[in-house]
Amino acid sequence: MDKKEKFKYKLHQAIENKRIKKEKKIPQSKIGINYSIAINITIELITGMALGFFLGIMLDNYLQTKPLMLIIFIILGIIVGFYNMYKTLKRYGYFN
């Protein structure tokens, strides 16, 4: 009987561990939401920098001030990108 009780005890532990692991899993919908937030933030940041870059190049060509406008608009684009990233994170509830 000792072996039977030992087997039942181990079986019960294995079933309990499996149940606990199942409860700890993050649902797929939550993972999808987190990926969505990450992609949205990345797009916000890259868009600001890219627009600053292209506007800087266009103004440099128009005004013939080669690196000046490019540098200014890249810096402005980075600032705008981070501001948009902050607004996006605030909308998702990370800054309350």
N, C-alpha and C positions, 0 to 999 in steps of 0.2 A: 504494500500500500504506500510505502514511502516514495517509491518511484512514481506512482500515479499522482500523488499529491505534488511532487516536485514538477512533474510535467504540466499539471494543471496550472500551477503557479507561474511557470515560465510562459505558458500559452496566454494566460491572462495578462502578463506583463507585455508580451509582444503585441497583443491586441490593443492594449491601453496606449503603448508608445505610438502605434500606427494612427490611432485616433487623435492623439495630441499633435502629431506631425501634420495631419490633415487639417486640423483647426488653425495651425500656424501659417499655412500657405496663404500667400497674398492672392486675392482673386484676380483673374485675367483683366477684368474691366479696370481695376485700379492700376495695373501695370500699363495698360493702354492710355489711361489718362495722364500718367506721369511722362510717358513718351511724347504724348501730344504737347504737354507743357514745355518739355525740353526742346522740341522742334520749333515750337512757336517762339520761344525766347531766342533761339539761335537765329531764326529768320529775322526777328526784329533787330538784332545786333548787326548782322551782316548787311541788311538792307540800308541801315543808316550809314555804315562805313562806305558801302559801294556808291550810294548817292553822293556822298561827300567827295569821293574820289572822282567820279565822272563830272560833277559840277566844277570841281577844282581844275580838272584838265580843260574843260570847255572854256572856263573863264580865263585860264592862262593863255590859251590859244587866241582868244578874242582880244584880251588886253595886252598880250605880249609880256607878261610877267611870269616867266616860266615856273619856278618852283613855289613862288609865294602863295598864290591862290590855292594850289594843290595842298600845301601844308595846312593852310587855314581851314579849308573845307574838309580835309580828312579829320582834323581835330574836332571840328564842329560835328561831323558825321559820327564820330565815336561818342561824343557827348550826347547827341540825339539818340543814338542806338542804346546807350546805357539808360537814358531816361525812358525810352519806350520799353526796355526790358523791365525797369522798375514798375512802370504802369501795368505791364502784363502780370508780373508777379503779385502786385497789389490786387489786381482783379481776381486772381486765383486764391487770394486769402493768405499770402505769405507775409505781408506787411499790413497789420491792422492798427 
